[in-house]
Amino acid sequence: MNIAAIRCMDPGKYSAHELHRAERAWGESNCYIDVWIEVLHSLECEPLACLPFVLGLDWECDQFTFFKPPHADLTELYGIDVEELNVYRSLLENARAQITAGRLVLTEADSFFLPDTAGTDYRLQHTKTTIGIQEIDVGARTLGYFHNSGYHSLAGADFVDLFRLEAPFDAAYMPLFAELVRTTRLVRLPPNILLARSIELMKKHLLRRPVENPGMRFAERLSEDLQRLRRDGLPAYHLYAFATIRQLGAAFELGALYLRWLAQHGESGLDECVGAFEAISDASKALILKTARAVGTTKETDLRPLLSTIERCWASGTTNLARRYGVV
């Protein structure tokens, strides 16, 4: 029997949120926020309202923050509750129970078994990612799930392998992390109230912005990392770039899009901040390509102009935004 947490959905007719349809520098951000954008969209909620959290992005010693919407923000804006799912039986059994109760299940999964990653990971390499399980038919062995920028389905062998149905029992197997999403208290706030709550959350995240310029600290580390990456080669660089430059660029592109959403709803004085955040995104896009060339060759590459742009625009963008909203 087919069961769905939200409603039965046809992946072939699914229309993604505008954030995933518009032409962007970073078509996908990271697996977790991309899933949430589409989950909120499918719940007929506005995902842009939850984006202020990207302003807290920091340099975390060897990576930029893997930015995720805080669960408290989701509750404040949409009435959504997120709890850890204790996978004490099997992921399939626990997910089936939650979806029967009308709850989505967000879980780490292996892209090797996800057909929407054809050409990159699907049946080629094992990569951890997050999916949102929304629809399931155990008898037919079919699954409907949110992943990256859309809604997809899988069936047959992919279903068997994803849930390890034919794997021998292994008491030492560590189940993947999973969450349940409870929407029984879902609210769709009037636009003016949603805007006001989102702005208050933005102020809180601005208060928690990094004390030291993360662009400056990343620049200090990058020269050291380049030596190692040249030794380890491009495969290691691609992993590094996702954890560092991509998170930086994608976060501030979303930050710029968030400020544009505020402006569309009557907030003024944001143009300079939008420009600064877009400049960080653009500089990151150029940096990810230029650094790849630096790794692939022994020729010296001057990355300082791009790094200086990131450092300068982070300082001006966040400072001006904090001043605009009276955040000390």
Phi, psi and omega in degrees: 000134180278132177231149181222142180282320180260296177189163175293132186228144179259111180304328181291339181250005184287133177250116183291163175297156183302331177299333179257000177253332182287155176288121184227157175296323181238096184300329176229146186260282166215162191300329186284309180292326179296320176298315182295325177302315182283327176297312180298319177300317180290335176274006180063039175246159182268108182295331183301331182296337185265006187278352181305336183299339180296340181291344179272004182303136185222164172274115188259053177075309180222015177197161167274156180309129172281091194288132181224146176293124178298142181299326179297325178293320179296324177291315182297321186270325190232356182074016182272136176251135178237128179229155176292137175267119178279104182277082185260349174252267169221158181302320180298313182294316180292320179295319180299319180296317182291318181293324175301327179275005178084023181247134173289157175235118172264130184215149168292140181217169179260117181300342178304332184253010184253109185296341178290349178262020179305134180096343177239294184249326190305116180058020179241315181208155182268118182224130178285136178210172179249134175236159175248106181283122186240331187215137185209141174227102185294320181295317180276351181057055176233152183219134171251130188212148171274136175202137181051241189259020182196194179239134191222174176222156173217163184202172172062233184299325178296320177297313181299314184287321180300319182263007176056041185292332182253006178283140178295151179300132180225106183296339182269356182293130180266112180294150179289155180291140181216156178228152172252143182244112182263125184242019182294337178252025181303135175231143173245094187292149171304147185308320182291324179286319177300316179299313182297318180293322179295319179296320177297322176294322178300318179299320179296318180289328175295324177297333182259012179295158184305143178287320178254148182300115182292332177296320179295316182291326175294317180300322179295327183276329188299318181300322177291317182294328182300324180297316179293318184293325176296325179287320185276338175094177186297323178303319177292324180296320181299321176294317179297315183297322179296319183284342186242276190296320181295318179296320178298307184296316182293321180298315184280339169294316176297323178299318178294319179294324177297314180295325176296323177296318176300316181297322178296338180255022169102357179283131184250172175072027185250358187300316181296321179293318176302313180299320180294316181292322177294326178294323176297315179299313182295318179295323178294321178298316178292323182294323183294327178282317182292324178290325176299319177294323179295326179287323185278357181218159177272356180291135180291137180236131182271105180265356188299319180301318180292318179294324177294322177298315180299312181299313183294317183287329175296315181297312183289318183294311183287323179294314180295323179293317178297319179295320181300325184253014173067031180262119181277000000 
